[in-house]
Amino acid sequence: MTDTGPASTDGAAQTVADTALSVPGVAELHGGQFGEVGTYLPGKRITGVVLDETSCAVHISVKYPANVLTVAEQVRQAVGQVVDVPITITVGDVVVDGDGDGDGDSAEIFEERN
């Protein structure tokens, strides 16, 4: 569980989440391998954002075929407009739309070679 610090970070964590999700190429916020990445607030949890007084971590899933590095840098720049602490962006997954199972999760990408 993540300690979010004082109440002033409560609204900021939601703002960070909304800002990251607004960047083209971001499919969703990523909760980590075991769902450990998140900010816990009274009555809710913001998945994919850990924010305190000294740092901000944002974990995202990127939509294929977007450039992972470009999307991560765009998220860093956008989030940098709303927080004044060092920001770490982690890409936890690449998501393929229409992977056939209808659940929006990641799919393996195969390249056929002749």
CORLIN-V397088 format. One record per run of one state. SS is the DSSP state (hx for helix, st for strand, lp for the rest). FROM is the first residue (numbers start at 1). TO is the last residue. If there is no record, write none. Layout:
SS/FROM/TO  SS/FROM/TO
This chain:
lp/1/7  hx/8/21  lp/22/25  st/26/29  lp/30/37  st/38/41  lp/42/43  st/44/47  lp/48/48  st/49/51  lp/52/54  st/55/63  lp/64/67  hx/68/80  lp/81/85  st/86/95  lp/96/114
